[in-house]
Amino acid sequence: MRPSEYFDLSGCEIYASCEPCPMCLAAIYWARIGKLYYANTCRDAADIQFDDDLIYQEIAKPLNARQLPMEQLGQDEAITVFEEWMNKPDKIRY
Ligand SMILES: [Zn+2]
């Protein structure tokens, strides 16, 4: 089994009791799952107090318009880590 096969679920399908929350939706995209079947809607979830609507609204906003203050720090140093990873010959791509 290739290492990328541990997290690449291309061709798989997932069944859920509800439309996924933003965190689970991100994981589904990240794993490249091919299709999602869901029962309840986000509206149904909001009706029982599982309301992720704020997160969906926040993601759509520019960073400086979000409720969560976000400030970029240390990019000059941090970008070197990305560059090292890009040059790593045995990296596992996802
Ligand atoms: Zn979730």
PDB file of the backbone (N, CA, C, O) and the ligand in Angstrom, with CONECT records:
HET     ZN  A 101       1
ATOM      1  N   MET A   1       0.848  -1.175   0.000  1.00  0.00           N
ATOM      2  CA  MET A   1       0.000   0.000   0.000  1.00  0.00           C
ATOM      3  C   MET A   1       0.895   1.240   0.000  1.00  0.00           C
ATOM      4  O   MET A   1       1.775   1.374   0.850  1.00  0.00           O
ATOM      5  N   ARG A   2       0.670   2.140  -0.948  1.00  0.00           N
ATOM      6  CA  ARG A   2       1.421   3.391  -0.987  1.00  0.00           C
ATOM      7  C   ARG A   2       0.979   4.268   0.182  1.00  0.00           C
ATOM      8  O   ARG A   2      -0.183   4.227   0.584  1.00  0.00           O
ATOM      9  N   PRO A   3       1.913   5.071   0.733  1.00  0.00           N
ATOM     10  CA  PRO A   3       1.536   5.927   1.879  1.00  0.00           C
ATOM     11  C   PRO A   3       0.348   6.833   1.597  1.00  0.00           C
ATOM     12  O   PRO A   3      -0.472   7.058   2.487  1.00  0.00           O
ATOM     13  N   SER A   4       0.230   7.367   0.366  1.00  0.00           N
ATOM     14  CA  SER A   4      -0.890   8.271   0.078  1.00  0.00           C
ATOM     15  C   SER A   4      -2.228   7.536   0.114  1.00  0.00           C
ATOM     16  O   SER A   4      -3.274   8.169   0.255  1.00  0.00           O
ATOM     17  N   GLU A   5      -2.209   6.207  -0.011  1.00  0.00           N
ATOM     18  CA  GLU A   5      -3.462   5.453   0.031  1.00  0.00           C
ATOM     19  C   GLU A   5      -4.073   5.431   1.425  1.00  0.00           C
ATOM     20  O   GLU A   5      -5.239   5.067   1.582  1.00  0.00           O
ATOM     21  N   TYR A   6      -3.304   5.816   2.439  1.00  0.00           N
ATOM     22  CA  TYR A   6      -3.843   5.862   3.791  1.00  0.00           C
ATOM     23  C   TYR A   6      -4.836   7.003   3.962  1.00  0.00           C
ATOM     24  O   TYR A   6      -5.744   6.917   4.789  1.00  0.00           O
ATOM     25  N   PHE A   7      -4.672   8.060   3.196  1.00  0.00           N
ATOM     26  CA  PHE A   7      -5.582   9.191   3.359  1.00  0.00           C
ATOM     27  C   PHE A   7      -6.282   9.576   2.056  1.00  0.00           C
ATOM     28  O   PHE A   7      -7.090  10.505   2.054  1.00  0.00           O
ATOM     29  N   ASP A   8      -6.002   8.902   0.973  1.00  0.00           N
ATOM     30  CA  ASP A   8      -6.680   9.188  -0.287  1.00  0.00           C
ATOM     31  C   ASP A   8      -7.831   8.199  -0.447  1.00  0.00           C
ATOM     32  O   ASP A   8      -7.613   7.018  -0.720  1.00  0.00           O
ATOM     33  N   LEU A   9      -9.041   8.685  -0.278  1.00  0.00           N
ATOM     34  CA  LEU A   9     -10.217   7.819  -0.354  1.00  0.00           C
ATOM     35  C   LEU A   9     -10.997   8.048  -1.654  1.00  0.00           C
ATOM     36  O   LEU A   9     -12.223   7.943  -1.687  1.00  0.00           O
ATOM     37  N   SER A  10     -10.259   8.362  -2.713  1.00  0.00           N
ATOM     38  CA  SER A  10     -10.895   8.537  -4.017  1.00  0.00           C
ATOM     39  C   SER A  10     -11.728   7.304  -4.353  1.00  0.00           C
ATOM     40  O   SER A  10     -11.297   6.173  -4.126  1.00  0.00           O
ATOM     41  N   GLY A  11     -12.889   7.524  -4.877  1.00  0.00           N
ATOM     42  CA  GLY A  11     -13.758   6.413  -5.260  1.00  0.00           C
ATOM     43  C   GLY A  11     -14.630   5.905  -4.126  1.00  0.00           C
ATOM     44  O   GLY A  11     -15.517   5.082  -4.354  1.00  0.00           O
ATOM     45  N   CYS A  12     -14.393   6.380  -2.902  1.00  0.00           N
ATOM     46  CA  CYS A  12     -15.224   5.955  -1.768  1.00  0.00           C
ATOM     47  C   CYS A  12     -16.453   6.866  -1.662  1.00  0.00           C
ATOM     48  O   CYS A  12     -16.480   7.979  -2.186  1.00  0.00           O
ATOM     49  N   GLU A  13     -17.460   6.349  -0.966  1.00  0.00           N
ATOM     50  CA  GLU A  13     -18.661   7.125  -0.698  1.00  0.00           C
ATOM     51  C   GLU A  13     -18.844   7.188   0.810  1.00  0.00           C
ATOM     52  O   GLU A  13     -18.406   6.294   1.534  1.00  0.00           O
ATOM     53  N   ILE A  14     -19.501   8.259   1.287  1.00  0.00           N
ATOM     54  CA  ILE A  14     -19.722   8.408   2.718  1.00  0.00           C
ATOM     55  C   ILE A  14     -21.209   8.654   2.966  1.00  0.00           C
ATOM     56  O   ILE A  14     -21.869   9.361   2.205  1.00  0.00           O
ATOM     57  N   TYR A  15     -21.721   8.063   4.039  1.00  0.00           N
ATOM     58  CA  TYR A  15     -23.119   8.218   4.428  1.00  0.00           C
ATOM     59  C   TYR A  15     -23.151   8.919   5.782  1.00  0.00           C
ATOM     60  O   TYR A  15     -22.450   8.516   6.710  1.00  0.00           O
ATOM     61  N   ALA A  16     -23.966   9.971   5.896  1.00  0.00           N
ATOM     62  CA  ALA A  16     -24.011  10.738   7.136  1.00  0.00           C
ATOM     63  C   ALA A  16     -25.462  11.034   7.521  1.00  0.00           C
ATOM     64  O   ALA A  16     -26.355  11.104   6.676  1.00  0.00           O
ATOM     65  N   SER A  17     -25.655  11.202   8.805  1.00  0.00           N
ATOM     66  CA  SER A  17     -27.004  11.506   9.290  1.00  0.00           C
ATOM     67  C   SER A  17     -27.410  12.934   8.960  1.00  0.00           C
ATOM     68  O   SER A  17     -28.587  13.284   9.041  1.00  0.00           O
ATOM     69  N   CYS A  18     -26.424  13.770   8.582  1.00  0.00           N
ATOM     70  CA  CYS A  18     -26.721  15.170   8.311  1.00  0.00           C
ATOM     71  C   CYS A  18     -25.682  15.722   7.346  1.00  0.00           C
ATOM     72  O   CYS A  18     -24.610  15.137   7.193  1.00  0.00           O
ATOM     73  N   GLU A  19     -25.978  16.826   6.701  1.00  0.00           N
ATOM     74  CA  GLU A  19     -24.953  17.539   5.938  1.00  0.00           C
ATOM     75  C   GLU A  19     -23.779  17.773   6.883  1.00  0.00           C
ATOM     76  O   GLU A  19     -23.983  18.114   8.048  1.00  0.00           O
ATOM     77  N   PRO A  20     -22.582  17.596   6.407  1.00  0.00           N
ATOM     78  CA  PRO A  20     -21.435  17.706   7.308  1.00  0.00           C
ATOM     79  C   PRO A  20     -21.187  19.135   7.777  1.00  0.00           C
ATOM     80  O   PRO A  20     -21.465  20.107   7.074  1.00  0.00           O
ATOM     81  N   CYS A  21     -20.653  19.224   8.991  1.00  0.00           N
ATOM     82  CA  CYS A  21     -20.224  20.526   9.494  1.00  0.00           C
ATOM     83  C   CYS A  21     -18.993  20.960   8.688  1.00  0.00           C
ATOM     84  O   CYS A  21     -18.413  20.140   7.977  1.00  0.00           O
ATOM     85  N   PRO A  22     -18.587  22.212   8.782  1.00  0.00           N
ATOM     86  CA  PRO A  22     -17.430  22.668   7.992  1.00  0.00           C
ATOM     87  C   PRO A  22     -16.165  21.848   8.237  1.00  0.00           C
ATOM     88  O   PRO A  22     -15.400  21.615   7.301  1.00  0.00           O
ATOM     89  N   MET A  23     -15.928  21.408   9.462  1.00  0.00           N
ATOM     90  CA  MET A  23     -14.722  20.626   9.744  1.00  0.00           C
ATOM     91  C   MET A  23     -14.777  19.270   9.018  1.00  0.00           C
ATOM     92  O   MET A  23     -13.809  18.861   8.376  1.00  0.00           O
ATOM     93  N   CYS A  24     -15.911  18.589   9.129  1.00  0.00           N
ATOM     94  CA  CYS A  24     -16.039  17.288   8.474  1.00  0.00           C
ATOM     95  C   CYS A  24     -16.048  17.448   6.946  1.00  0.00           C
ATOM     96  O   CYS A  24     -15.490  16.614   6.233  1.00  0.00           O
ATOM     97  N   LEU A  25     -16.675  18.508   6.449  1.00  0.00           N
ATOM     98  CA  LEU A  25     -16.681  18.742   5.007  1.00  0.00           C
ATOM     99  C   LEU A  25     -15.257  18.928   4.492  1.00  0.00           C
ATOM    100  O   LEU A  25     -14.901  18.415   3.431  1.00  0.00           O
ATOM    101  N   ALA A  26     -14.446  19.666   5.249  1.00  0.00           N
ATOM    102  CA  ALA A  26     -13.051  19.851   4.849  1.00  0.00           C
ATOM    103  C   ALA A  26     -12.322  18.511   4.810  1.00  0.00           C
ATOM    104  O   ALA A  26     -11.557  18.252   3.881  1.00  0.00           O
ATOM    105  N   ALA A  27     -12.550  17.661   5.801  1.00  0.00           N
ATOM    106  CA  ALA A  27     -11.900  16.348   5.827  1.00  0.00           C
ATOM    107  C   ALA A  27     -12.346  15.490   4.643  1.00  0.00           C
ATOM    108  O   ALA A  27     -11.552  14.741   4.073  1.00  0.00           O
ATOM    109  N   ILE A  28     -13.618  15.608   4.284  1.00  0.00           N
ATOM    110  CA  ILE A  28     -14.146  14.846   3.142  1.00  0.00           C
ATOM    111  C   ILE A  28     -13.460  15.289   1.850  1.00  0.00           C
ATOM    112  O   ILE A  28     -13.048  14.459   1.039  1.00  0.00           O
ATOM    113  N   TYR A  29     -13.343  16.598   1.670  1.00  0.00           N
ATOM    114  CA  TYR A  29     -12.634  17.101   0.483  1.00  0.00           C
ATOM    115  C   TYR A  29     -11.175  16.681   0.522  1.00  0.00           C
ATOM    116  O   TYR A  29     -10.627  16.242  -0.489  1.00  0.00           O
ATOM    117  N   TRP A  30     -10.541  16.811   1.679  1.00  0.00           N
ATOM    118  CA  TRP A  30      -9.124  16.490   1.814  1.00  0.00           C
ATOM    119  C   TRP A  30      -8.868  15.027   1.447  1.00  0.00           C
ATOM    120  O   TRP A  30      -7.860  14.704   0.816  1.00  0.00           O
ATOM    121  N   ALA A  31      -9.787  14.149   1.846  1.00  0.00           N
ATOM    122  CA  ALA A  31      -9.630  12.722   1.577  1.00  0.00           C
ATOM    123  C   ALA A  31     -10.083  12.338   0.168  1.00  0.00           C
ATOM    124  O   ALA A  31      -9.944  11.188  -0.247  1.00  0.00           O
ATOM    125  N   ARG A  32     -10.622  13.308  -0.554  1.00  0.00           N
ATOM    126  CA  ARG A  32     -11.064  13.093  -1.942  1.00  0.00           C
ATOM    127  C   ARG A  32     -12.163  12.029  -2.065  1.00  0.00           C
ATOM    128  O   ARG A  32     -12.203  11.256  -3.022  1.00  0.00           O
ATOM    129  N   ILE A  33     -13.039  12.018  -1.079  1.00  0.00           N
ATOM    130  CA  ILE A  33     -14.171  11.093  -1.135  1.00  0.00           C
ATOM    131  C   ILE A  33     -15.044  11.473  -2.327  1.00  0.00           C
ATOM    132  O   ILE A  33     -15.276  12.653  -2.589  1.00  0.00           O
ATOM    133  N   GLY A  34     -15.521  10.466  -3.039  1.00  0.00           N
ATOM    134  CA  GLY A  34     -16.201  10.714  -4.300  1.00  0.00           C
ATOM    135  C   GLY A  34     -17.633  11.190  -4.208  1.00  0.00           C
ATOM    136  O   GLY A  34     -18.092  11.936  -5.072  1.00  0.00           O
ATOM    137  N   LYS A  35     -18.357  10.768  -3.161  1.00  0.00           N
ATOM    138  CA  LYS A  35     -19.757  11.162  -3.065  1.00  0.00           C
ATOM    139  C   LYS A  35     -20.206  11.102  -1.624  1.00  0.00           C
ATOM    140  O   LYS A  35     -19.789  10.231  -0.860  1.00  0.00           O
ATOM    141  N   LEU A  36     -21.063  12.039  -1.265  1.00  0.00           N
ATOM    142  CA  LEU A  36     -21.626  12.128   0.086  1.00  0.00           C
ATOM    143  C   LEU A  36     -23.133  11.932   0.008  1.00  0.00           C
ATOM    144  O   LEU A  36     -23.811  12.588  -0.783  1.00  0.00           O
ATOM    145  N   TYR A  37     -23.646  11.039   0.822  1.00  0.00           N
ATOM    146  CA  TYR A  37     -25.083  10.886   1.004  1.00  0.00           C
ATOM    147  C   TYR A  37     -25.412  11.398   2.394  1.00  0.00           C
ATOM    148  O   TYR A  37     -24.734  11.028   3.352  1.00  0.00           O
ATOM    149  N   TYR A  38     -26.426  12.234   2.538  1.00  0.00           N
ATOM    150  CA  TYR A  38     -26.795  12.763   3.846  1.00  0.00           C
ATOM    151  C   TYR A  38     -28.300  12.698   4.023  1.00  0.00           C
ATOM    152  O   TYR A  38     -29.051  12.675   3.048  1.00  0.00           O
ATOM    153  N   ALA A  39     -28.736  12.668   5.276  1.00  0.00           N
ATOM    154  CA  ALA A  39     -30.166  12.597   5.577  1.00  0.00           C
ATOM    155  C   ALA A  39     -30.698  13.978   5.955  1.00  0.00           C
ATOM    156  O   ALA A  39     -31.405  14.606   5.167  1.00  0.00           O
ATOM    157  N   ASN A  40     -30.366  14.448   7.139  1.00  0.00           N
ATOM    158  CA  ASN A  40     -30.866  15.756   7.572  1.00  0.00           C
ATOM    159  C   ASN A  40     -30.069  16.890   6.934  1.00  0.00           C
ATOM    160  O   ASN A  40     -28.929  16.703   6.508  1.00  0.00           O
ATOM    161  N   THR A  41     -30.682  18.059   6.875  1.00  0.00           N
ATOM    162  CA  THR A  41     -30.035  19.236   6.295  1.00  0.00           C
ATOM    163  C   THR A  41     -29.386  20.085   7.399  1.00  0.00           C
ATOM    164  O   THR A  41     -29.617  19.866   8.588  1.00  0.00           O
ATOM    165  N   CYS A  42     -28.579  21.048   6.977  1.00  0.00           N
ATOM    166  CA  CYS A  42     -27.990  22.005   7.927  1.00  0.00           C
ATOM    167  C   CYS A  42     -29.093  22.756   8.665  1.00  0.00           C
ATOM    168  O   CYS A  42     -28.946  23.086   9.842  1.00  0.00           O
ATOM    169  N   ARG A  43     -30.196  23.023   7.972  1.00  0.00           N
ATOM    170  CA  ARG A  43     -31.344  23.711   8.604  1.00  0.00           C
ATOM    171  C   ARG A  43     -31.925  22.839   9.714  1.00  0.00           C
ATOM    172  O   ARG A  43     -32.263  23.337  10.788  1.00  0.00           O
ATOM    173  N   ASP A  44     -32.042  21.522   9.449  1.00  0.00           N
ATOM    174  CA  ASP A  44     -32.533  20.601  10.485  1.00  0.00           C
ATOM    175  C   ASP A  44     -31.594  20.622  11.691  1.00  0.00           C
ATOM    176  O   ASP A  44     -32.045  20.575  12.836  1.00  0.00           O
ATOM    177  N   ALA A  45     -30.307  20.692  11.433  1.00  0.00           N
ATOM    178  CA  ALA A  45     -29.325  20.723  12.524  1.00  0.00           C
ATOM    179  C   ALA A  45     -29.450  22.014  13.321  1.00  0.00           C
ATOM    180  O   ALA A  45     -29.379  22.003  14.550  1.00  0.00           O
ATOM    181  N   ALA A  46     -29.633  23.113  12.626  1.00  0.00           N
ATOM    182  CA  ALA A  46     -29.797  24.397  13.316  1.00  0.00           C
ATOM    183  C   ALA A  46     -31.038  24.376  14.201  1.00  0.00           C
ATOM    184  O   ALA A  46     -31.054  24.976  15.276  1.00  0.00           O
ATOM    185  N   ASP A  47     -32.072  23.687  13.745  1.00  0.00           N
ATOM    186  CA  ASP A  47     -33.316  23.619  14.521  1.00  0.00           C
ATOM    187  C   ASP A  47     -33.133  22.900  15.847  1.00  0.00           C
ATOM    188  O   ASP A  47     -33.906  23.121  16.779  1.00  0.00           O
ATOM    189  N   ILE A  48     -32.121  22.039  15.946  1.00  0.00           N
ATOM    190  CA  ILE A  48     -31.862  21.365  17.227  1.00  0.00           C
ATOM    191  C   ILE A  48     -30.574  21.897  17.866  1.00  0.00           C
ATOM    192  O   ILE A  48     -29.923  21.200  18.644  1.00  0.00           O
ATOM    193  N   GLN A  49     -30.223  23.119  17.531  1.00  0.00           N
ATOM    194  CA  GLN A  49     -29.125  23.865  18.165  1.00  0.00           C
ATOM    195  C   GLN A  49     -27.726  23.475  17.685  1.00  0.00           C
ATOM    196  O   GLN A  49     -26.739  23.883  18.297  1.00  0.00           O
ATOM    197  N   PHE A  50     -27.617  22.700  16.611  1.00  0.00           N
ATOM    198  CA  PHE A  50     -26.302  22.437  16.006  1.00  0.00           C
ATOM    199  C   PHE A  50     -26.175  23.378  14.806  1.00  0.00           C
ATOM    200  O   PHE A  50     -26.373  22.978  13.658  1.00  0.00           O
ATOM    201  N   ASP A  51     -25.850  24.596  15.091  1.00  0.00           N
ATOM    202  CA  ASP A  51     -25.872  25.598  14.045  1.00  0.00           C
ATOM    203  C   ASP A  51     -24.470  25.977  13.609  1.00  0.00           C
ATOM    204  O   ASP A  51     -23.765  26.689  14.324  1.00  0.00           O
ATOM    205  N   ASP A  52     -24.070  25.513  12.462  1.00  0.00           N
ATOM    206  CA  ASP A  52     -22.750  25.826  11.912  1.00  0.00           C
ATOM    207  C   ASP A  52     -22.821  26.986  10.926  1.00  0.00           C
ATOM    208  O   ASP A  52     -21.839  27.290  10.249  1.00  0.00           O
ATOM    209  N   ASP A  53     -23.966  27.624  10.846  1.00  0.00           N
ATOM    210  CA  ASP A  53     -24.135  28.681   9.845  1.00  0.00           C
ATOM    211  C   ASP A  53     -23.136  29.814  10.028  1.00  0.00           C
ATOM    212  O   ASP A  53     -22.654  30.376   9.044  1.00  0.00           O
ATOM    213  N   LEU A  54     -22.821  30.156  11.266  1.00  0.00           N
ATOM    214  CA  LEU A  54     -21.840  31.224  11.506  1.00  0.00           C
ATOM    215  C   LEU A  54     -20.508  30.893  10.840  1.00  0.00           C
ATOM    216  O   LEU A  54     -19.870  31.767  10.253  1.00  0.00           O
ATOM    217  N   ILE A  55     -20.091  29.635  10.931  1.00  0.00           N
ATOM    218  CA  ILE A  55     -18.798  29.239  10.351  1.00  0.00           C
ATOM    219  C   ILE A  55     -18.853  29.349   8.828  1.00  0.00           C
ATOM    220  O   ILE A  55     -17.923  29.861   8.205  1.00  0.00           O
ATOM    221  N   TYR A  56     -19.944  28.868   8.232  1.00  0.00           N
ATOM    222  CA  TYR A  56     -20.065  28.991   6.773  1.00  0.00           C
ATOM    223  C   TYR A  56     -20.016  30.458   6.347  1.00  0.00           C
ATOM    224  O   TYR A  56     -19.395  30.792   5.338  1.00  0.00           O
ATOM    225  N   GLN A  57     -20.669  31.331   7.111  1.00  0.00           N
ATOM    226  CA  GLN A  57     -20.652  32.765   6.786  1.00  0.00           C
ATOM    227  C   GLN A  57     -19.249  33.341   6.941  1.00  0.00           C
ATOM    228  O   GLN A  57     -18.810  34.136   6.110  1.00  0.00           O
ATOM    229  N   GLU A  58     -18.548  32.947   7.994  1.00  0.00           N
ATOM    230  CA  GLU A  58     -17.216  33.482   8.264  1.00  0.00           C
ATOM    231  C   GLU A  58     -16.223  33.065   7.179  1.00  0.00           C
ATOM    232  O   GLU A  58     -15.400  33.875   6.752  1.00  0.00           O
ATOM    233  N   ILE A  59     -16.293  31.825   6.734  1.00  0.00           N
ATOM    234  CA  ILE A  59     -15.367  31.323   5.712  1.00  0.00           C
ATOM    235  C   ILE A  59     -15.499  32.137   4.431  1.00  0.00           C
ATOM    236  O   ILE A  59     -14.513  32.358   3.728  1.00  0.00           O
ATOM    237  N   ALA A  60     -16.700  32.579   4.131  1.00  0.00           N
ATOM    238  CA  ALA A  60     -16.924  33.321   2.888  1.00  0.00           C
ATOM    239  C   ALA A  60     -16.391  34.756   2.945  1.00  0.00           C
ATOM    240  O   ALA A  60     -16.281  35.416   1.912  1.00  0.00           O
ATOM    241  N   LYS A  61     -16.061  35.237   4.140  1.00  0.00           N
ATOM    242  CA  LYS A  61     -15.607  36.627   4.293  1.00  0.00           C
ATOM    243  C   LYS A  61     -14.105  36.741   4.078  1.00  0.00           C
ATOM    244  O   LYS A  61     -13.375  35.768   4.267  1.00  0.00           O
ATOM    245  N   PRO A  62     -13.637  37.924   3.683  1.00  0.00           N
ATOM    246  CA  PRO A  62     -12.187  38.171   3.679  1.00  0.00           C
ATOM    247  C   PRO A  62     -11.651  38.048   5.107  1.00  0.00           C
ATOM    248  O   PRO A  62     -12.386  38.262   6.072  1.00  0.00           O
ATOM    249  N   LEU A  63     -10.389  37.707   5.235  1.00  0.00           N
ATOM    250  CA  LEU A  63      -9.809  37.477   6.565  1.00  0.00           C
ATOM    251  C   LEU A  63     -10.039  38.657   7.500  1.00  0.00           C
ATOM    252  O   LEU A  63     -10.349  38.467   8.676  1.00  0.00           O
ATOM    253  N   ASN A  64      -9.890  39.863   6.987  1.00  0.00           N
ATOM    254  CA  ASN A  64      -9.987  41.032   7.868  1.00  0.00           C
ATOM    255  C   ASN A  64     -11.422  41.401   8.226  1.00  0.00           C
ATOM    256  O   ASN A  64     -11.645  42.347   8.982  1.00  0.00           O
ATOM    257  N   ALA A  65     -12.386  40.674   7.699  1.00  0.00           N
ATOM    258  CA  ALA A  65     -13.788  40.950   8.001  1.00  0.00           C
ATOM    259  C   ALA A  65     -14.387  39.909   8.944  1.00  0.00           C
ATOM    260  O   ALA A  65     -15.561  39.998   9.306  1.00  0.00           O
ATOM    261  N   ARG A  66     -13.597  38.941   9.333  1.00  0.00           N
ATOM    262  CA  ARG A  66     -14.116  37.876  10.193  1.00  0.00           C
ATOM    263  C   ARG A  66     -14.175  38.306  11.657  1.00  0.00           C
ATOM    264  O   ARG A  66     -13.464  39.216  12.082  1.00  0.00           O
ATOM    265  N   GLN A  67     -15.029  37.640  12.410  1.00  0.00           N
ATOM    266  CA  GLN A  67     -15.146  37.930  13.841  1.00  0.00           C
ATOM    267  C   GLN A  67     -13.868  37.583  14.591  1.00  0.00           C
ATOM    268  O   GLN A  67     -13.514  38.254  15.561  1.00  0.00           O
ATOM    269  N   LEU A  68     -13.182  36.549  14.150  1.00  0.00           N
ATOM    270  CA  LEU A  68     -11.946  36.120  14.799  1.00  0.00           C
ATOM    271  C   LEU A  68     -10.791  36.986  14.303  1.00  0.00           C
ATOM    272  O   LEU A  68     -10.443  36.935  13.124  1.00  0.00           O
ATOM    273  N   PRO A  69     -10.196  37.781  15.192  1.00  0.00           N
ATOM    274  CA  PRO A  69      -9.055  38.568  14.730  1.00  0.00           C
ATOM    275  C   PRO A  69      -7.933  37.644  14.268  1.00  0.00           C
ATOM    276  O   PRO A  69      -7.574  36.693  14.963  1.00  0.00           O
ATOM    277  N   MET A  70      -7.388  37.931  13.101  1.00  0.00           N
ATOM    278  CA  MET A  70      -6.306  37.121  12.540  1.00  0.00           C
ATOM    279  C   MET A  70      -5.174  38.048  12.126  1.00  0.00           C
ATOM    280  O   MET A  70      -5.400  39.066  11.470  1.00  0.00           O
ATOM    281  N   GLU A  71      -3.970  37.693  12.509  1.00  0.00           N
ATOM    282  CA  GLU A  71      -2.819  38.532  12.197  1.00  0.00           C
ATOM    283  C   GLU A  71      -1.692  37.644  11.714  1.00  0.00           C
ATOM    284  O   GLU A  71      -1.366  36.647  12.358  1.00  0.00           O
ATOM    285  N   GLN A  72      -1.102  37.989  10.604  1.00  0.00           N
ATOM    286  CA  GLN A  72       0.001  37.197  10.057  1.00  0.00           C
ATOM    287  C   GLN A  72       1.300  37.588  10.745  1.00  0.00           C
ATOM    288  O   GLN A  72       1.614  38.770  10.891  1.00  0.00           O
ATOM    289  N   LEU A  73       2.049  36.574  11.164  1.00  0.00           N
ATOM    290  CA  LEU A  73       3.333  36.779  11.821  1.00  0.00           C
ATOM    291  C   LEU A  73       4.363  35.816  11.243  1.00  0.00           C
ATOM    292  O   LEU A  73       4.026  34.676  10.924  1.00  0.00           O
ATOM    293  N   GLY A  74       5.597  36.249  11.103  1.00  0.00           N
ATOM    294  CA  GLY A  74       6.719  35.352  10.841  1.00  0.00           C
ATOM    295  C   GLY A  74       6.752  34.667   9.494  1.00  0.00           C
ATOM    296  O   GLY A  74       7.332  33.587   9.378  1.00  0.00           O
ATOM    297  N   GLN A  75       6.159  35.247   8.478  1.00  0.00           N
ATOM    298  CA  GLN A  75       6.134  34.552   7.190  1.00  0.00           C
ATOM    299  C   GLN A  75       7.539  34.372   6.615  1.00  0.00           C
ATOM    300  O   GLN A  75       7.827  33.356   5.982  1.00  0.00           O
ATOM    301  N   ASP A  76       8.408  35.350   6.832  1.00  0.00           N
ATOM    302  CA  ASP A  76       9.765  35.230   6.277  1.00  0.00           C
ATOM    303  C   ASP A  76      10.445  33.946   6.739  1.00  0.00           C
ATOM    304  O   ASP A  76      11.123  33.284   5.953  1.00  0.00           O
ATOM    305  N   GLU A  77      10.265  33.591   8.012  1.00  0.00           N
ATOM    306  CA  GLU A  77      10.855  32.357   8.526  1.00  0.00           C
ATOM    307  C   GLU A  77      10.011  31.139   8.132  1.00  0.00           C
ATOM    308  O   GLU A  77      10.547  30.097   7.756  1.00  0.00           O
ATOM    309  N   ALA A  78       8.711  31.283   8.223  1.00  0.00           N
ATOM    310  CA  ALA A  78       7.828  30.137   7.984  1.00  0.00           C
ATOM    311  C   ALA A  78       7.887  29.655   6.539  1.00  0.00           C
ATOM    312  O   ALA A  78       7.743  28.461   6.277  1.00  0.00           O
ATOM    313  N   ILE A  79       8.096  30.569   5.611  1.00  0.00           N
ATOM    314  CA  ILE A  79       8.108  30.153   4.202  1.00  0.00           C
ATOM    315  C   ILE A  79       9.298  29.241   3.918  1.00  0.00           C
ATOM    316  O   ILE A  79       9.246  28.432   2.992  1.00  0.00           O
ATOM    317  N   THR A  80      10.362  29.361   4.697  1.00  0.00           N
ATOM    318  CA  THR A  80      11.514  28.487   4.469  1.00  0.00           C
ATOM    319  C   THR A  80      11.164  27.031   4.787  1.00  0.00           C
ATOM    320  O   THR A  80      11.702  26.113   4.170  1.00  0.00           O
ATOM    321  N   VAL A  81      10.258  26.820   5.755  1.00  0.00           N
ATOM    322  CA  VAL A  81       9.822  25.449   6.059  1.00  0.00           C
ATOM    323  C   VAL A  81       9.060  24.872   4.872  1.00  0.00           C
ATOM    324  O   VAL A  81       9.237  23.703   4.529  1.00  0.00           O
ATOM    325  N   PHE A  82       8.217  25.679   4.248  1.00  0.00           N
ATOM    326  CA  PHE A  82       7.498  25.213   3.063  1.00  0.00           C
ATOM    327  C   PHE A  82       8.472  24.887   1.930  1.00  0.00           C
ATOM    328  O   PHE A  82       8.321  23.891   1.223  1.00  0.00           O
ATOM    329  N   GLU A  83       9.463  25.746   1.780  1.00  0.00           N
ATOM    330  CA  GLU A  83      10.443  25.522   0.712  1.00  0.00           C
ATOM    331  C   GLU A  83      11.247  24.243   0.967  1.00  0.00           C
ATOM    332  O   GLU A  83      11.547  23.493   0.038  1.00  0.00           O
ATOM    333  N   GLU A  84      11.589  24.006   2.231  1.00  0.00           N
ATOM    334  CA  GLU A  84      12.299  22.768   2.565  1.00  0.00           C
ATOM    335  C   GLU A  84      11.441  21.550   2.249  1.00  0.00           C
ATOM    336  O   GLU A  84      11.938  20.545   1.741  1.00  0.00           O
ATOM    337  N   TRP A  85      10.165  21.647   2.548  1.00  0.00           N
ATOM    338  CA  TRP A  85       9.274  20.519   2.260  1.00  0.00           C
ATOM    339  C   TRP A  85       9.180  20.283   0.756  1.00  0.00           C
ATOM    340  O   TRP A  85       9.214  19.141   0.297  1.00  0.00           O
ATOM    341  N   MET A  86       9.062  21.379  -0.014  1.00  0.00           N
ATOM    342  CA  MET A  86       8.979  21.228  -1.469  1.00  0.00           C
ATOM    343  C   MET A  86      10.225  20.557  -2.043  1.00  0.00           C
ATOM    344  O   MET A  86      10.148  19.834  -3.036  1.00  0.00           O
ATOM    345  N   ASN A  87      11.360  20.798  -1.418  1.00  0.00           N
ATOM    346  CA  ASN A  87      12.614  20.224  -1.909  1.00  0.00           C
ATOM    347  C   ASN A  87      12.927  18.858  -1.311  1.00  0.00           C
ATOM    348  O   ASN A  87      13.934  18.244  -1.664  1.00  0.00           O
ATOM    349  N   LYS A  88      12.085  18.383  -0.422  1.00  0.00           N
ATOM    350  CA  LYS A  88      12.296  17.085   0.225  1.00  0.00           C
ATOM    351  C   LYS A  88      11.998  15.971  -0.785  1.00  0.00           C
ATOM    352  O   LYS A  88      10.865  15.854  -1.250  1.00  0.00           O
ATOM    353  N   PRO A  89      12.982  15.167  -1.123  1.00  0.00           N
ATOM    354  CA  PRO A  89      12.757  14.167  -2.186  1.00  0.00           C
ATOM    355  C   PRO A  89      11.794  13.039  -1.789  1.00  0.00           C
ATOM    356  O   PRO A  89      11.142  12.459  -2.656  1.00  0.00           O
ATOM    357  N   ASP A  90      11.698  12.724  -0.506  1.00  0.00           N
ATOM    358  CA  ASP A  90      10.852  11.584  -0.097  1.00  0.00           C
ATOM    359  C   ASP A  90       9.530  12.009   0.534  1.00  0.00           C
ATOM    360  O   ASP A  90       8.932  11.248   1.294  1.00  0.00           O
ATOM    361  N   LYS A  91       9.073  13.220   0.223  1.00  0.00           N
ATOM    362  CA  LYS A  91       7.814  13.683   0.805  1.00  0.00           C
ATOM    363  C   LYS A  91       6.639  12.855   0.258  1.00  0.00           C
ATOM    364  O   LYS A  91       6.682  12.310  -0.845  1.00  0.00           O
ATOM    365  N   ILE A  92       5.600  12.792   1.079  1.00  0.00           N
ATOM    366  CA  ILE A  92       4.381  12.110   0.650  1.00  0.00           C
ATOM    367  C   ILE A  92       3.384  13.175   0.230  1.00  0.00           C
ATOM    368  O   ILE A  92       2.902  13.954   1.052  1.00  0.00           O
ATOM    369  N   ARG A  93       3.085  13.196  -1.047  1.00  0.00           N
ATOM    370  CA  ARG A  93       2.130  14.185  -1.559  1.00  0.00           C
ATOM    371  C   ARG A  93       0.705  13.762  -1.202  1.00  0.00           C
ATOM    372  O   ARG A  93       0.400  12.575  -1.087  1.00  0.00           O
ATOM    373  N   TYR A  94      -0.134  14.740  -1.035  1.00  0.00           N
ATOM    374  CA  TYR A  94      -1.555  14.430  -0.878  1.00  0.00           C
ATOM    375  C   TYR A  94      -2.367  15.237  -1.836  1.00  0.00           C
ATOM    376  O   TYR A  94      -3.593  15.119  -1.859  1.00  0.00           O
TER     377      TYR A  94
HETATM  378 ZN    ZN A 101     -18.409  17.576  11.790  1.00  0.00          ZN2+
END
